[in-house]
Amino acid sequence: MGSFVKLSRRALETEMPVMVQMQELLRGAKNAVSLAQGVVYWQPPKQALEKVKELVSEPLISRYGNDEGIPELRAALVKKLRDENNLHKSSVMVTSGANQAFVNLVLTLCDPGDSVVMFAPYYFNAYMSFQMTGVTNILVGPGSSDTLHPDADWLERILSETKPPPKLVTVVNPGNPSGTYIPEPLLKRISDLCKNAGSWLVVDNTYEYFMYDGLKHSCVEGIILLMFSHSQKHLE
């Protein structure tokens, strides 16, 4: 065997993250600023940092725990989903961020050869997750030219014409990178279309607290949600 070990085709065909592309472009450049990623300058809340110091010496914290996450944290998240999102039948798993959650879902729900649906402009890590796990039949739907909302008419046609129908449909609400908010009636229509077609609907709600101009974030029952509590709010 030679010294060169060929990487998997999945790895070779996975697109380079745009963040890394920008880093390479900016390396050595002068008077240049990257707007490819918004990285906050503030730390977690002071009470959270103090709690970490308090818990770090607890034996239960340093041992293997439940795969789904610490029971108390999961219970707090279920309460959050009930109180804030009006979701009453939630099952929660804690992961290292929404990206790990998305990869877990793709590995659990999809097989190589399945078709999946995203909408432009899409979140690049979700696209990479499909590529890395061998799902290459990625159907990218259009967004409205003025609102950037997913085109539900296009989705209805794709779900009815594709045989078998796409295994999974995913949207981000509010959108990344668009920032646009999917109104509840549109989200409900997308959910109903997926339910009738037998397709999973995964909604990435990582930025649910980034709502402005008096808009209120909403969810619908019967979908898989990704949430990542890295915003200003925190669980008590």
Secondary structure, DSSP 4 states (H G I P E B T S, - for coil): --S--PPPHHHHTSPPPHHHHHHHHHTT-SS----S-----PPSPHHHHHHHHHHTT-HHHHS---TT--HHHHHHHHHHHHHHH---S------SSHHHHHHHHHHHH--TT-EEEEESSPPHHHHHHHHHTT--EEEEE-B-TTT--B-HHHHHHHHHHSSSPPSEEEEESS-TTT-----HHHHHHHHHHHHHHT-EEEEE-TTTT---TT------SSSEEE----SS----
